[in-house]
Amino acid sequence: MSLPWLVADVGGTNARFGLVTEPGAAPEAVAVLAGADHEGLPEAVAAYLAEHAGGVQPGAACIAIAGPVEGDRYRLTNAGWSGSVHALGIPNAVLLNDFEALAASLPHLGGDDLVSLGGPPPSHGIKAVLGPGTGLGVGGLVPAAEGWVPIPGEGGHATVPVLDERDHEIVRALRSEGLDHVVAEHLLSGPGLTRLHRALALVHGTDAPRLPAADIVARMDDSLCAETVEVFCCMLGTFAGNVALTLGARGGVYLGGGVLPRMVGRVLSSDFRRRFESAPMLNDYLSGIATNLIVAPQPALVGAAAWLSQRLSNMEYQ
């Protein structure tokens, strides 16, 4: 696989790109392109290479997609892009789910890349990663003889995690407005914050304007916005605990996505960790699992680069 390599993290709102100039190196020439400005992935890749990478022709590519990946084909869950990676015209181009790439980044993060949300230091075992953005992503990372194996998933579409009466009232309020089956992503995402704010207004019988996620997070002097953020963090804690139990993630649970780095202080002061450990039969099991928030700027690009480097290394020893 001749250098440089193209790495990308393609979400429902933005597409992030970078170049890897040597195996093990961090991505360079990183740029973020708005998805709405481009007809599809091939057009976005061409624009990045022409405008930010000097027109270079990559010898390989690893494209992380926020949606299901089947062989060479992709489909964004929260945007209209779909197709085959072969349409990019790049040799050795492969697809990963975006949280598969984020999982691959975990062994390469440390120091200022992470904020501890409680628990002991992470260990070497199975790791889980999840996070709210335009949607709710979930993935895992399993240690293996050849390095680390990232595991994709669509856990964001699991049924919404409810624990107390307020949670149940929120779900009932959403169902009263026509949302029959409420999944985790409906509430634990950027658009989910708006939906959660609306549901809490219905629960309290108050009239509140429909606010975007950024405004809800910013208005901490507004009692309904503050409660929305607190409930969001609590439900996220329960969901993260469920993921940890499902994967047996003794190596740590990591939270990524585009929403949480904008509200680190609120997550730290919330009941996230208490709800994470709230499994009466296995609270000791969960209390021994580290939870960390990823604040690195482009971790999925790091993961895509690490995946390509590991793939090259495995090819050399076959």
Secondary structure, DSSP 8 states (H G I E B T S, - for coil): --S-EEEEEE-SSEEEEEEE-STT---EEEEEEEGGGSSSHHHHHHHHHHHHSTT---SEEEEEESS-EETTEEE-TTSS-EEEGGGG--TTEEEEEHHHHHHHHGGG--GGGEEE-SSS---SS-EEEEEESSSEEEEEEEEETTEEEEEEE-GGGSB----SHHHHHHHHHHHHTT--S-BHHHHSSHHHHHHHHHHHHHHHT-------HHHHHH-TTSHHHHHHHHHHHHHHHHHHHHHHHHHT-TT-EEE-SSSGGG-HHHHHTSSHHHHHT--TTTHHHHHTS-EEEE--SSHHHHHHHHHHHHHHHHHHT-
